[in-house]
Amino acid sequence: MALLEIRDLHTSFFTDAGEVKAVNGLTLDLEYGKVLGIVGESGSGKSVTAYSIMQILAPTGKIVSGSIKFDGQELIGLSEKEMRKIRGQRISIIFQDPMTSLNPVYTIGHQLREAIELHTDYHGKAAQDRAIELLRLVNVNDPEKRIKQYPYEFSGGMRQRVMIAMALACEPDILIADEPTTALDVTIQAQILELMISLQNEIGMSIIMITHDLGVVAQMCDEVVVMYAGEICEQGTADEIYYNPHHEYTKGLLNSIPTVATTGNKLKPISGTPIDLLNMPAGCPFAPRCDQAMKICIKQHAPEMKINDDHIAYCWVNVREGVADGSIVLPDPEDIQPQNDVLVHD
């Protein structure tokens, strides 16, 4: 049994304009002690997946259906009081922007102690000592002095270290890192990632790394989920996703990354714009932007296609190229004909 099991999760936001289907049928597992990367463009449903697990959605958001089991316990349907025993204590999250996550009018020590006293048995001086210990753990220099300072007195990288310390206060089973290196320069990014890997090895927790930075995923993750329009496009080990991609969206993401081989050449961006989540198509949501789109892509979602034991994809191109399981049969041979007239390019 996996530590976290998500099955057919649907999360929507109900607005005046209609229902925004932010997560649309997500199924994934997080194994004990593993690092799972969730990648995709902004608006692909990565953060909403994390907020659904933590059940901290905005007032307009709602888990419409599905199952989220943590260590065998169903989370959907738990009361707020029951969820508070899990949030922070067993599942913690690092938010994108540490400056907006930290309260500017309270010292770092006050905010750390508040988290520690809320979720652990430490209080008073014991909580203060634990806060200093956590700052030392995340390599904040001179923690006895720094604990008395305010967030504005910390650099971006140091604020992120404070957020990691706060998330680790209870040594959680799962740490969700939502774009933990956003707005940090590459040197600080490397330090934060190295710190997280070190802490993961030391504490033995599982990590969900949410990012659009494929370099981060390559460095940290055991398994990768590629999302688009609230759905999984492809899932597999990091090596499989990087060196053997089988969804056209994944290939587009990889082709848009600058490498030594592309020096001096123009990057190849993914054409078009993300799909309107208010008006989801009948078929593959990526089809309007896909150079390989076929007639069936417009009409019908691709089923799960097993590429190998460590890799699945949801793309009809695999059927055309003979890569998919032979049990998947197209309703009509005409369906594999190119459908270039549906492409929506900039």
Order of alpha helices (4+ residues) and beta strands (2+ residues): beta-beta-beta-alpha-beta-beta-alpha-beta-alpha-alpha-alpha-alpha-alpha-beta-alpha-beta-alpha-beta-beta-alpha-alpha-alpha-beta-beta-alpha
